[in-house]
Amino acid sequence: MCRRCQDLSVGRSFEELVDEAQHAPITGWDFGWLERRAIEERPTWRYFDRVAERAGAVSSLLDLQTGAGGMIVDLPTLPKLTVATEGYPPNVEVAASRLRTRGAHLIWTQEDRAALPLAANTFELVTSRHPVDTWWDEIARVLRPGGTYLAQHVGPHSLRELSELLMGPLPSSSKREPEAARRAAQRAGLIITELRQERPRTVFNDIGAVVYFLRLVVWIVPGFTVERYRQQLQALHDRIERDGAFVTNASRVLVVATKPQ
């Protein structure tokens, strides 16, 4: 555990750390509050760099479930036609404002409806970073023939140890298995050209970081509240105090698929 990380929590009680995290403002997918308090290693395939390389070589890009739009805004070069979609209301206003500065467009989609209000055969490149659901038929429809879907999905059992510490044992099966993605893509008429999985290390340096993260990433522990899980959080706090940090593993899957000519 780094010395600077210790400085944020040393001498502070469980109640102080939790109260601070509960009242920290959340605006869209903003992980800035977690700086120095939590660390997630990145997969070795360097997803952002791969997207940046492809984006610089195409004339049209669609980013699905863009979150707060951070990845698109940070790309060094954007295609002439760049569109993003988002359905999570807290993200929409933030993403729209950010994308506007780069001349990109945002479409507000319904999270529970697998439909894109976009013409077929429009985009050379479709990207998605950590989509909640993957709308394979719609991806295949809006891709141009010869176009590419380049995505980083959340893989099976991501941060499972954290989920189980609060919720108890979870099912061993998962709809996020890489081979399930392969089958779904093939059913939609796409050809998987690359499929890789890694489990990057994730470190929480204090219980406040855990609470803030669970407020932000709501599907790790659905229905999370501090009061509901206070006993488990206290036990996790004691563990962090003893060990210096709580270490678990995320799950990430690289998916590259093409639409036949």
Backbone bond lengths (Angstrom), bond angles and torsions (degrees), N, CA, C in turn:
res aa  C-N    CA-C-N  psi(-1)  N-CA   C-N-CA  omega(-1)  CA-C   N-CA-C  phi
1 M - - - 1.473 - - 1.524 109.19 -
2 C 1.336 117.68 131.12 1.457 120.40 -175.11 1.528 110.68 -73.44
3 R 1.350 115.10 153.11 1.461 120.65 -177.86 1.532 110.93 -63.45
4 R 1.338 116.51 -40.34 1.462 119.85 -179.38 1.528 110.76 -65.09
5 C 1.337 117.36 -34.21 1.463 120.49 177.34 1.522 109.86 -67.61
6 Q 1.323 116.41 -40.33 1.458 120.27 178.71 1.524 110.55 -60.16
7 D 1.329 116.95 -37.76 1.456 120.71 -177.23 1.525 112.35 -59.70
8 L 1.338 118.06 -26.67 1.452 121.45 -178.76 1.520 112.64 -74.95
9 S 1.330 117.68 -24.67 1.460 119.80 -172.83 1.520 114.44 -123.62
10 V 1.340 118.78 -13.94 1.457 121.17 -174.41 1.526 110.17 -60.52
11 G 1.303 115.45 132.87 1.445 121.31 177.43 1.503 115.12 77.09
12 R 1.338 117.77 4.03 1.466 121.10 -177.64 1.518 109.42 -103.43
13 S 1.301 115.49 140.83 1.462 120.81 -175.70 1.525 111.24 -80.60
14 F 1.313 114.66 166.02 1.462 121.45 174.05 1.521 110.43 -53.89
15 E 1.317 117.32 -47.67 1.461 121.02 -177.03 1.521 111.60 -63.45
16 E 1.320 117.79 -39.84 1.465 120.75 179.96 1.525 111.26 -65.09
17 L 1.319 116.29 -45.71 1.462 120.02 -178.93 1.519 111.88 -65.23
18 V 1.325 116.26 -42.65 1.461 120.31 -179.14 1.520 110.74 -68.06
19 D 1.312 117.44 -42.35 1.469 120.39 -179.61 1.530 110.65 -62.65
20 E 1.327 116.95 -41.80 1.459 120.05 177.90 1.528 110.98 -60.53
21 A 1.338 117.00 -44.74 1.461 120.90 -178.17 1.527 111.90 -68.87
22 Q 1.320 116.90 -34.77 1.461 120.22 179.29 1.523 112.25 -65.43
23 H 1.321 116.64 -33.49 1.462 120.74 -174.85 1.525 113.48 -100.55
24 A 1.321 117.51 -0.71 1.462 119.78 175.77 1.525 109.60 -66.04
25 P 1.328 118.51 132.66 1.468 120.32 -178.42 1.520 111.76 -68.24
26 I 1.328 115.70 144.36 1.461 122.22 176.71 1.521 108.08 -121.38
27 T 1.324 116.04 121.41 1.461 121.65 177.67 1.517 108.25 -127.39
28 G 1.348 115.60 104.35 1.458 118.69 -178.49 1.521 110.85 62.14
29 W 1.335 115.98 -156.48 1.463 121.13 179.30 1.518 109.84 -86.37
30 D 1.317 116.03 70.47 1.456 120.48 -179.11 1.523 108.91 -105.23
31 F 1.341 115.69 108.08 1.457 121.26 -179.70 1.530 111.95 -96.78
32 G 1.344 116.35 9.19 1.450 119.61 -176.13 1.522 113.52 -60.84
33 W 1.326 117.19 -32.12 1.467 120.52 -179.16 1.522 111.20 -62.69
34 L 1.324 116.94 -24.46 1.462 121.49 -176.97 1.531 113.47 -85.69
35 E 1.309 117.31 -1.17 1.458 119.50 -179.51 1.530 110.24 -57.65
36 R 1.333 114.95 130.85 1.468 124.26 -177.85 1.533 112.42 73.28
37 R 1.322 117.90 -9.64 1.463 119.57 -178.92 1.518 111.68 -103.78
38 A 1.330 117.51 -23.54 1.460 122.23 178.02 1.519 108.31 -147.58
39 I 1.327 116.02 145.47 1.459 121.79 -177.67 1.522 108.90 -135.30
40 E 1.342 116.37 129.10 1.458 120.34 172.59 1.518 108.54 -119.16
41 E 1.308 116.16 120.49 1.457 119.58 176.65 1.530 109.92 -66.45
42 R 1.317 115.96 153.26 1.462 121.18 -178.72 1.526 110.04 -97.91
43 P 1.332 117.84 146.60 1.465 120.13 176.35 1.528 111.12 -61.39
44 T 1.301 115.61 155.14 1.465 120.36 -174.58 1.521 113.29 -70.68
45 W 1.330 118.02 -15.20 1.469 118.59 -176.42 1.531 112.33 -80.39
46 R 1.333 119.75 -5.85 1.463 123.50 173.91 1.535 110.73 54.07
47 Y 1.311 114.71 71.23 1.464 121.14 -172.99 1.524 112.59 -58.41
48 F 1.308 117.75 -47.71 1.462 119.73 -177.95 1.528 111.17 -57.63
49 D 1.312 117.10 -43.68 1.459 120.57 -179.30 1.529 111.44 -62.92
50 R 1.331 116.05 -36.82 1.465 119.22 179.62 1.529 110.72 -68.92
51 V 1.324 116.21 -40.00 1.462 119.22 176.84 1.526 110.21 -64.83
52 A 1.325 117.09 -43.57 1.463 120.57 -179.59 1.525 111.25 -59.40
53 E 1.328 116.41 -41.61 1.461 119.97 179.35 1.525 111.20 -63.57
54 R 1.336 117.05 -46.08 1.466 120.31 -179.54 1.524 111.38 -67.83
55 A 1.336 116.99 -40.45 1.466 120.12 -176.85 1.522 111.88 -62.85
56 G 1.318 115.97 -30.63 1.451 119.33 179.40 1.520 114.40 -75.33
57 A 1.330 116.61 -6.16 1.466 120.37 -175.51 1.529 113.44 -117.37
58 V 1.346 118.11 6.48 1.461 121.10 -178.78 1.524 109.75 -125.56
59 S 1.335 115.61 167.50 1.470 120.34 -179.57 1.525 112.34 -104.46
60 S 1.341 117.47 -5.89 1.468 119.27 -177.85 1.525 109.33 -149.44
61 L 1.342 114.97 137.15 1.461 122.22 -176.64 1.517 109.46 -139.66
62 L 1.323 115.63 135.14 1.463 122.43 173.11 1.521 108.10 -123.44
63 D 1.335 116.87 122.84 1.462 121.59 177.34 1.525 108.33 -109.00
64 L 1.316 116.08 115.53 1.456 121.70 -176.18 1.520 111.01 -90.07
65 Q 1.343 115.86 138.70 1.460 122.22 -179.94 1.526 109.44 51.65
66 T 1.304 114.45 60.84 1.463 122.49 -170.61 1.515 113.79 -71.34
67 G 1.339 118.03 -8.57 1.460 119.76 -176.13 1.511 110.23 67.38
68 A 1.324 117.30 -128.76 1.463 121.21 178.34 1.525 112.44 -90.15
69 G 1.344 116.76 8.53 1.458 120.79 175.02 1.515 115.35 81.47
70 G 1.330 116.90 8.68 1.461 120.16 -173.62 1.507 114.48 -61.05
71 M 1.338 118.16 -41.19 1.457 119.61 -177.31 1.528 111.04 -65.35
72 I 1.320 116.95 -45.59 1.463 120.56 -178.30 1.525 110.57 -63.14
73 V 1.315 116.75 -44.31 1.460 120.70 -178.65 1.523 111.25 -62.69
74 D 1.317 117.37 -32.42 1.464 121.12 -176.90 1.527 113.64 -83.28
75 L 1.327 118.68 -10.16 1.463 119.86 -179.63 1.522 110.60 -64.41
76 P 1.320 118.09 136.41 1.467 119.90 -177.76 1.524 113.20 -65.53
77 T 1.332 117.17 -32.69 1.463 121.82 -179.74 1.522 109.27 -135.61
78 L 1.329 116.55 133.91 1.457 120.71 176.10 1.524 109.79 -112.45
79 P 1.329 117.40 141.10 1.464 119.70 173.54 1.531 111.08 -60.86
80 K 1.303 115.73 160.72 1.463 120.89 -179.59 1.521 111.30 -56.81
81 L 1.330 116.40 -41.10 1.460 121.13 175.83 1.519 107.88 -106.82
82 T 1.312 116.94 107.83 1.462 122.38 177.31 1.519 108.77 -126.94
83 V 1.325 115.06 121.47 1.463 121.89 -177.41 1.519 108.23 -128.80
84 A 1.313 117.01 144.02 1.461 122.10 175.01 1.517 108.97 -130.11
85 T 1.330 116.02 155.15 1.466 120.79 174.84 1.523 108.87 -122.58
86 E 1.320 115.92 152.65 1.462 121.78 175.49 1.529 108.74 -157.21
87 G 1.344 115.73 141.40 1.449 120.02 -178.97 1.511 114.65 -121.73
88 Y 1.339 117.68 -6.63 1.463 120.70 -178.37 1.523 108.08 -87.75
89 P 1.334 119.00 111.35 1.474 121.65 -170.12 1.524 115.74 -50.78
90 P 1.347 120.83 -42.75 1.470 118.10 -179.39 1.527 113.70 -61.80
91 N 1.341 116.84 -21.67 1.468 119.82 -178.80 1.526 113.24 -86.06
92 V 1.329 117.09 -24.81 1.463 120.34 -165.33 1.527 112.30 -62.08
93 E 1.316 117.48 -50.65 1.464 120.22 -177.82 1.530 110.98 -64.11
94 V 1.330 116.38 -40.67 1.459 120.48 179.58 1.524 110.49 -63.35
95 A 1.338 115.78 -47.91 1.467 120.12 -178.49 1.523 111.48 -63.52
96 A 1.324 117.06 -43.79 1.467 120.28 -178.68 1.519 111.03 -59.43
97 S 1.324 116.65 -42.96 1.466 120.42 -179.93 1.518 111.45 -65.55
98 R 1.315 116.64 -43.19 1.466 120.05 -179.47 1.525 111.78 -65.92
99 L 1.324 116.11 -46.37 1.465 119.97 -176.60 1.520 111.69 -65.72
100 R 1.305 116.10 -33.35 1.462 120.27 -179.70 1.533 110.86 -59.32
101 T 1.312 117.63 -33.53 1.462 120.53 -179.43 1.525 112.44 -66.40
102 R 1.357 116.22 -19.47 1.469 120.61 -179.87 1.527 111.98 -107.93
103 G 1.329 116.97 8.35 1.456 119.72 -179.88 1.515 113.89 74.05
104 A 1.328 117.50 18.12 1.470 122.20 178.28 1.525 109.86 -97.15
105 H 1.325 115.39 161.66 1.461 121.71 -174.95 1.526 110.29 -114.18
106 L 1.337 116.30 145.93 1.460 121.73 177.07 1.516 110.03 -117.20
107 I 1.336 115.85 134.18 1.462 122.26 173.92 1.522 108.02 -114.43
108 W 1.326 116.16 126.92 1.463 121.72 178.56 1.525 107.68 -85.60
109 T 1.316 116.83 112.66 1.464 121.89 -179.43 1.519 110.31 -106.14
110 Q 1.317 116.48 160.20 1.455 121.97 175.85 1.523 108.90 -84.59
111 E 1.327 116.10 126.99 1.454 120.18 -175.34 1.522 112.63 -64.07
112 D 1.338 117.39 -29.55 1.463 120.66 -174.84 1.524 112.81 -97.91
113 R 1.326 117.05 11.97 1.466 120.20 -178.87 1.521 109.42 -129.17
114 A 1.316 115.93 112.99 1.469 120.99 -175.87 1.522 110.08 -80.11
115 A 1.331 115.50 74.39 1.462 120.48 -179.97 1.527 108.75 -149.03
116 L 1.321 115.76 135.45 1.460 121.67 177.97 1.529 108.85 -113.86
117 P 1.322 118.54 124.99 1.470 120.95 179.88 1.523 111.30 -79.02
118 L 1.315 115.02 59.49 1.459 121.86 -175.64 1.522 109.20 -135.93
119 A 1.319 116.21 149.61 1.458 121.16 -178.34 1.527 110.75 -71.69
120 A 1.309 115.61 151.16 1.460 121.45 177.81 1.529 110.47 -67.44
121 N 1.336 114.87 154.42 1.472 122.05 173.69 1.530 112.67 56.36
122 T 1.337 116.61 43.96 1.460 121.34 -173.68 1.524 113.72 -103.47
123 F 1.330 118.88 -37.36 1.459 121.30 -166.58 1.528 112.38 -112.74
124 E 1.318 114.98 134.66 1.461 120.57 175.30 1.522 111.71 -76.15
125 L 1.316 116.05 -30.93 1.460 121.02 -177.40 1.519 109.46 -135.48
126 V 1.330 116.60 127.97 1.469 122.96 172.51 1.522 107.11 -118.80
127 T 1.330 116.36 130.06 1.458 121.38 -179.14 1.524 109.95 -124.29
128 S 1.318 115.90 160.42 1.466 120.54 174.42 1.528 108.34 -163.41
129 R 1.309 115.44 128.93 1.466 120.93 -179.78 1.523 108.72 -113.93
130 H 1.312 115.11 110.08 1.464 123.19 178.70 1.529 112.70 62.38
131 P 1.338 117.72 51.87 1.470 118.99 176.90 1.519 111.26 -65.82
132 V 1.330 115.51 145.78 1.465 120.36 175.09 1.523 109.30 -68.24
133 D 1.320 116.26 -47.77 1.463 123.12 174.56 1.519 108.24 -131.94
134 T 1.318 115.89 151.81 1.461 120.90 -179.98 1.523 108.53 -109.76
135 W 1.319 116.56 115.85 1.465 121.96 -177.55 1.537 108.91 -90.03
136 W 1.318 115.03 78.38 1.459 120.11 -171.41 1.531 113.15 -59.65
137 D 1.320 117.64 -43.69 1.467 119.43 -178.97 1.527 111.53 -62.59
138 E 1.324 116.34 -39.61 1.458 119.66 179.27 1.534 111.61 -71.54
139 I 1.302 116.85 -36.95 1.462 119.99 175.66 1.526 110.01 -60.19
140 A 1.328 116.09 -47.33 1.468 120.28 179.27 1.530 110.93 -62.32
141 R 1.303 117.03 -37.03 1.473 120.65 -177.72 1.523 111.89 -67.73
142 V 1.342 118.49 -43.75 1.462 120.07 -173.71 1.528 112.53 -84.80
143 L 1.334 118.04 -16.58 1.463 119.71 176.17 1.530 110.60 -68.83
144 R 1.318 115.75 142.22 1.448 120.13 169.84 1.527 109.39 -72.41
145 P 1.311 118.75 152.14 1.464 119.60 171.05 1.526 110.22 -55.42
146 G 1.328 115.60 130.08 1.455 120.64 -175.61 1.519 113.20 87.95
147 G 1.343 117.27 -4.88 1.456 121.43 -179.28 1.523 112.38 -76.22
148 T 1.329 115.74 169.15 1.462 122.12 -172.29 1.522 111.45 -125.26
149 Y 1.330 115.38 138.53 1.461 122.54 167.49 1.513 107.01 -103.53
150 L 1.323 116.44 119.01 1.468 122.86 -177.90 1.524 107.34 -123.80
151 A 1.326 116.71 112.63 1.458 119.71 -171.66 1.522 111.83 -141.49
152 Q 1.315 114.23 155.99 1.457 121.44 169.51 1.521 107.28 -119.66
153 H 1.325 115.77 107.94 1.458 121.13 -178.35 1.525 110.46 -92.41
154 V 1.315 115.36 155.18 1.458 120.29 166.07 1.525 107.30 -74.11
155 G 1.318 116.40 125.78 1.456 120.58 -176.64 1.517 112.64 -87.13
156 P 1.326 116.83 -174.30 1.466 121.25 -177.64 1.523 111.95 -68.12
157 H 1.324 115.08 140.14 1.472 122.89 171.53 1.519 112.66 60.23
158 S 1.328 116.60 40.08 1.455 120.09 176.92 1.530 109.85 -69.89
159 L 1.331 116.41 129.29 1.464 123.32 -178.68 1.535 111.27 53.56
160 R 1.317 115.22 35.88 1.465 120.27 -175.84 1.528 111.79 -59.71
161 E 1.318 117.01 -39.22 1.463 118.75 -177.93 1.526 110.89 -61.65
162 L 1.336 117.47 -38.73 1.459 120.42 177.69 1.525 110.61 -65.70
163 S 1.323 116.95 -45.18 1.468 120.31 178.89 1.520 110.91 -58.99
164 E 1.337 116.79 -44.78 1.458 120.10 -175.77 1.528 112.39 -73.43
165 L 1.318 118.18 -27.84 1.458 119.83 176.21 1.525 110.95 -61.05
166 L 1.327 116.23 -32.95 1.456 119.78 -179.01 1.527 112.14 -94.76
167 M 1.338 117.44 -40.92 1.461 121.20 -169.71 1.518 114.01 -100.59
168 G 1.328 117.89 -13.97 1.452 120.01 -174.13 1.520 110.96 91.61
169 P 1.356 117.24 -177.59 1.472 121.01 -176.01 1.524 112.57 -57.36
170 L 1.333 115.01 140.60 1.463 122.47 179.39 1.520 109.98 -114.46
171 P 1.343 118.11 160.71 1.469 120.96 179.21 1.524 111.27 -58.46
172 S 1.330 115.76 147.96 1.464 120.39 -179.22 1.523 112.40 -78.16
173 S 1.323 117.85 -22.45 1.466 121.02 -179.77 1.528 110.35 -84.59
174 S 1.334 116.29 160.99 1.457 121.38 -179.86 1.523 109.72 -152.46
175 K 1.331 115.99 138.58 1.464 120.39 176.49 1.527 111.38 -74.43
176 R 1.328 117.05 -5.92 1.463 121.10 -176.44 1.526 113.87 -97.36
177 E 1.320 117.15 12.77 1.465 119.84 176.50 1.534 110.26 -59.76
178 P 1.325 118.60 137.80 1.467 120.62 -179.20 1.523 114.02 -54.20
179 E 1.316 117.33 -38.83 1.463 118.85 -178.89 1.524 112.19 -67.99
180 A 1.327 117.08 -26.96 1.461 120.03 174.40 1.525 110.18 -66.05
181 A 1.331 116.45 -38.43 1.459 120.68 176.02 1.523 110.98 -64.59
182 R 1.333 116.65 -39.94 1.463 119.89 178.57 1.533 110.93 -60.80
183 R 1.311 115.95 -46.40 1.466 119.71 -178.47 1.525 111.37 -64.56
184 A 1.327 116.97 -41.55 1.462 120.19 -179.25 1.524 111.18 -66.17
185 A 1.323 116.83 -39.75 1.462 120.17 178.29 1.528 110.88 -64.16
186 Q 1.318 116.29 -42.38 1.462 119.98 179.85 1.517 111.47 -65.14
187 R 1.320 117.02 -38.09 1.473 119.46 177.55 1.522 111.33 -62.95
188 A 1.325 116.47 -31.00 1.465 120.79 179.69 1.524 112.10 -82.27
189 G 1.332 117.86 -3.96 1.456 121.65 177.88 1.506 114.78 94.48
190 L 1.328 117.27 13.13 1.460 121.16 178.46 1.529 110.37 -98.00
191 I 1.323 115.41 160.04 1.463 121.73 179.22 1.521 108.32 -114.54
192 I 1.318 116.82 117.51 1.457 121.16 176.93 1.528 109.30 -74.32
193 T 1.330 116.03 122.51 1.468 120.24 179.05 1.533 112.46 -106.40
194 E 1.333 116.82 -16.66 1.468 120.23 177.42 1.522 108.46 -155.71
195 L 1.328 115.81 134.76 1.461 121.86 -179.08 1.524 107.54 -148.56
196 R 1.331 116.91 110.72 1.465 121.60 -175.57 1.522 109.96 -134.64
197 Q 1.313 115.86 146.59 1.459 121.06 178.30 1.526 110.46 -126.66
198 E 1.329 115.78 139.37 1.459 122.03 173.53 1.526 109.13 -139.87
199 R 1.337 115.65 158.82 1.464 121.64 -179.62 1.534 108.93 -122.91
200 P 1.332 117.07 80.96 1.467 120.09 -177.73 1.533 111.88 -67.49
201 R 1.308 113.87 145.15 1.458 121.81 -178.69 1.527 110.96 -70.64
202 T 1.332 116.42 138.29 1.464 122.33 178.43 1.521 108.52 -127.34
203 V 1.333 116.50 130.58 1.463 121.73 -173.66 1.527 109.51 -124.46
204 F 1.338 116.04 128.86 1.464 122.47 173.17 1.528 107.96 -110.13
205 N 1.326 116.20 123.69 1.456 120.70 -174.25 1.526 114.51 -91.80
206 D 1.327 117.77 -13.31 1.465 119.88 174.51 1.520 109.10 -157.67
207 I 1.322 116.22 164.18 1.463 120.42 -175.03 1.527 111.46 -68.22
208 G 1.326 117.12 -25.86 1.457 119.35 175.48 1.518 111.76 -61.85
209 A 1.335 116.63 -38.96 1.465 120.24 177.94 1.520 110.77 -62.56
210 V 1.326 117.06 -39.47 1.466 120.91 178.61 1.519 110.12 -63.26
211 V 1.325 117.08 -47.06 1.468 121.11 -177.90 1.524 110.67 -62.72
212 Y 1.319 117.48 -46.15 1.464 119.97 -179.57 1.525 110.40 -62.79
213 F 1.332 116.89 -43.55 1.458 121.37 -179.69 1.527 111.12 -60.30
214 L 1.326 117.48 -43.20 1.459 120.68 -178.81 1.524 111.88 -70.67
215 R 1.311 117.74 -27.35 1.470 120.63 172.53 1.522 110.88 -67.97
216 L 1.335 115.89 -35.59 1.456 121.45 -174.14 1.526 111.72 -84.23
217 V 1.317 116.82 -45.10 1.471 122.15 -176.94 1.529 107.13 -103.40
218 V 1.316 115.12 86.69 1.468 120.85 -162.29 1.519 113.52 -74.11
219 W 1.338 118.70 -15.33 1.472 119.24 -176.39 1.525 112.86 -88.25
220 I 1.315 119.35 -6.75 1.467 120.47 177.70 1.532 109.77 -68.03
221 V 1.325 116.54 -43.82 1.473 122.15 174.12 1.526 106.10 -134.56
222 P 1.332 118.30 88.67 1.466 120.78 -177.68 1.526 111.73 -56.05
223 G 1.329 115.17 136.36 1.453 119.62 179.69 1.514 113.93 74.56
224 F 1.333 117.33 20.77 1.462 120.59 -176.36 1.516 112.16 -62.42
225 T 1.331 116.52 132.39 1.459 124.25 164.48 1.521 107.20 -142.00
226 V 1.308 115.79 153.45 1.460 119.57 179.14 1.522 110.67 -63.25
227 E 1.321 117.15 -42.89 1.464 119.54 -177.80 1.528 111.50 -62.61
228 R 1.297 116.87 -38.98 1.466 120.48 -178.33 1.525 111.28 -66.29
229 Y 1.336 117.04 -34.02 1.464 120.82 -173.79 1.533 112.25 -118.17
230 R 1.311 117.42 24.38 1.466 120.45 -175.16 1.536 112.18 -57.65
231 Q 1.300 117.31 -44.10 1.465 120.20 -177.76 1.524 111.54 -61.71
232 Q 1.335 116.52 -45.40 1.458 120.60 179.29 1.534 111.37 -66.47
233 L 1.333 116.56 -38.16 1.456 120.07 178.39 1.525 111.39 -65.25
234 Q 1.315 116.23 -39.44 1.462 119.49 177.42 1.531 110.73 -61.51
235 A 1.338 116.01 -43.05 1.466 119.72 178.66 1.530 110.63 -63.69
236 L 1.330 117.14 -38.86 1.464 120.18 178.50 1.527 110.79 -68.40
237 H 1.305 117.18 -38.59 1.468 120.74 175.21 1.528 110.92 -58.24
238 D 1.329 116.23 -45.55 1.465 120.16 179.11 1.532 110.78 -61.48
239 R 1.318 116.23 -37.52 1.465 120.83 178.77 1.529 110.93 -65.69
240 I 1.336 116.40 -42.37 1.470 120.06 178.65 1.526 110.37 -65.24
241 E 1.312 116.26 -41.02 1.463 119.79 177.50 1.527 111.19 -60.06
242 R 1.329 115.99 -38.00 1.467 120.69 -178.70 1.528 111.92 -74.66
243 D 1.355 116.23 -44.41 1.467 120.76 -171.71 1.527 113.61 -95.91
244 G 1.321 118.11 -16.00 1.459 121.48 -178.25 1.506 114.51 95.54
245 A 1.341 117.59 -18.94 1.468 121.94 179.15 1.531 108.04 -173.27
246 F 1.323 115.08 163.23 1.467 120.85 171.59 1.525 107.08 -110.16
247 V 1.329 116.02 122.59 1.464 121.60 -175.86 1.524 109.23 -114.07
248 T 1.326 115.81 129.57 1.455 121.83 175.77 1.529 107.40 -140.75
249 N 1.324 117.64 -169.15 1.465 120.99 -177.61 1.519 111.10 -132.90
250 A 1.305 115.52 131.64 1.459 120.70 168.74 1.526 108.62 -78.12
251 S 1.316 116.42 176.05 1.463 121.51 176.91 1.521 107.73 -137.02
252 R 1.321 116.24 123.79 1.458 121.31 -176.42 1.526 109.91 -130.24
253 V 1.319 115.66 142.17 1.465 122.10 -179.81 1.524 109.08 -128.38
254 L 1.314 116.81 124.91 1.461 122.25 173.20 1.520 108.20 -87.46
255 V 1.326 116.04 127.96 1.465 121.32 179.70 1.522 108.82 -125.76
256 V 1.325 116.98 123.82 1.449 122.33 173.61 1.524 106.69 -126.22
257 A 1.333 115.74 124.12 1.464 120.35 -178.41 1.533 108.56 -138.66
258 T 1.314 116.18 150.84 1.465 120.70 179.00 1.525 110.16 -123.69
259 K 1.330 113.92 154.26 1.457 120.65 174.30 1.520 108.42 -97.95
260 P 1.306 118.08 123.74 1.470 119.90 -176.31 1.525 111.95 -57.08
261 Q 1.312 114.96 148.37 1.470 120.93 176.43 1.522 109.66 -64.62
